[in-house]
Amino acid sequence: MRGVPHCAHGSSHRCLSAAAALYTIHALVYSNQREPAVNVTLLYAGTLALWFFVLSLRVSLARIGPGKPSLGDGGSPKLQRMIRGQANFAEYVPLILLLIGLLELHGLPKWAVHGLGAMLLVGRLLHGYALSFTANSVFGRSAGIALTFVALLVAGVLCLLVGFQGL
């Protein structure tokens, strides 16, 4: 056949049949799969994970070197703020992301999932930056925790409403 690549063993017909079979198997496998149901939550989870990495790296780097504490803050107010910025993130983000993901999985409109995710993301960015990168940013800490609390409260109430509807 002209224009058809030949297989190593010389039979282009058998290679085309094998390729067609593989393509058919691939199409069958992937046609039955649907998109992940929590795409929006995944975007916020990934972005928040990168921010948590930054906060964690700052704490780790601040502990490297002679005379630096390997545990605790060693009496350093700057290191204490960095540790609290990282720990505060770890205290709130996992539960709120779980609630948002469950709501998205249950069918909450994407705009509402984006609203909750954006509140959480902006809140954690403001709060984490204020604690870990500045000496005293009252606005960042206050606005950050306020947005985080609103995301937690709204997501929690929505989960209760959706849960009671299913009873």
MARDO-486600 format. One line per 3 residues: number of its first residue (from 1); for each residue x, y, z of C-alpha. Coordinates in steps of 0.5 Angstrom, whole numbers, plus 500, padded with zeros to 3 digits. Example, Ala and Ser with C-alpha at 12.3 -4.5 7.8 and 13.67 -1.06 7.14 Angstrom:
1> 525 491 516; 527 498 514
end
This chain:
1> 500 500 500; 503 507 498; 503 512 504
4> 502 507 509; 508 505 514; 510 498 514
7> 511 494 520; 518 491 522; 515 484 520
10> 513 487 513; 505 487 514; 502 494 514
13> 495 490 514; 496 487 521; 500 494 524
16> 493 498 522; 489 493 525; 493 493 531
19> 493 500 531; 485 500 530; 484 496 536
22> 488 500 541; 485 506 539; 478 503 540
25> 480 500 547; 483 507 548; 476 510 546
28> 472 505 550; 476 506 556; 476 514 556
31> 469 515 553; 466 512 560; 470 517 564
34> 467 523 566; 470 530 568; 472 530 575
37> 467 533 579; 471 537 583; 475 541 578
40> 474 548 581; 476 545 588; 482 542 585
43> 484 549 582; 483 552 589; 487 546 593
46> 493 547 588; 493 554 589; 493 554 596
49> 498 548 596; 503 552 593; 502 558 598
52> 502 553 604; 509 551 601; 512 558 601
55> 509 559 608; 513 552 610; 519 554 606
58> 520 560 610; 519 557 617; 524 552 615
61> 529 557 612; 529 561 618; 531 555 622
64> 537 553 618; 544 556 621; 548 556 627
67> 544 559 633; 538 558 630; 532 554 633
70> 531 547 630; 524 547 634; 520 552 637
73> 521 560 635; 528 560 640; 525 567 643
76> 524 570 636; 518 574 635; 519 574 627
79> 520 566 627; 514 566 632; 510 570 627
82> 512 565 621; 510 559 625; 503 562 627
85> 502 564 619; 504 557 617; 500 553 623
88> 494 558 622; 493 556 615; 494 548 617
91> 488 549 622; 483 552 617; 484 550 610
94> 484 543 610; 477 543 613; 474 549 609
97> 477 545 602; 473 539 604; 467 542 605
100> 467 546 599; 469 540 595; 463 536 598
103> 459 542 596; 462 542 589; 461 534 588
106> 454 535 591; 452 540 585; 453 547 588
109> 453 552 582; 460 553 580; 460 560 581
112> 458 559 588; 464 554 589; 468 559 586
115> 466 564 591; 467 560 597; 474 558 594
118> 476 565 592; 474 568 599; 478 562 602
121> 484 564 598; 484 571 598; 483 570 606
124> 489 566 607; 494 570 602; 492 576 606
127> 493 573 613; 499 569 611; 502 575 608
130> 501 579 614; 503 574 619; 509 571 615
133> 512 577 611; 510 583 615; 512 586 623
136> 505 588 624; 499 588 618; 493 589 622
139> 489 590 616; 492 583 613; 491 579 619
142> 484 582 620; 481 582 613; 484 575 612
145> 481 571 618; 474 575 617; 474 572 609
148> 476 565 612; 471 565 617; 466 567 612
151> 468 562 608; 468 557 613; 461 559 616
154> 458 559 609; 460 552 607; 458 549 614
157> 451 552 613; 451 550 606; 453 543 608
160> 448 542 613; 442 545 608; 444 540 603
163> 445 534 608; 438 536 611; 435 536 604
166> 437 529 603; 434 526 609
end
